Amino acid sequence: MEVTAALARVLARADLAADEIAAVFGRIMDGECTPAQIGGLLVALRMKGETADEIAGGAGDAARATPIALPGARARRRHLRHRRRRLGSINVSTSPPS
């Protein structure tokens, strides 16, 4: 389903089936949509009120999307881990109360 067609249906307050929203989210994950189309669809869904089928269809397709590998992410994690050890810092949210 085209994003513009899905947007028109949602703006008309019509619900989308799980397979329809999955097709739309597939196009989004493939990079075939503009940021304006994505934002418009998400805002329209929120204003209409999402159904369980729409949430399940969108989440299922998003989960199957290829993860994005960020360049240098491993080096940044290693640097932050080393920095925490060197500074002797602790995670306050997981510390036992005193």
PyMOL commands that set and color helices and strands:
alter all, ss='L'
color gray80, all
select helices_A, chain A and resi 3-11+18-29+35-48+52-64+73-87+92-94
alter helices_A, ss='H'
color red, helices_A
deselect
rebuild
show_as cartoon
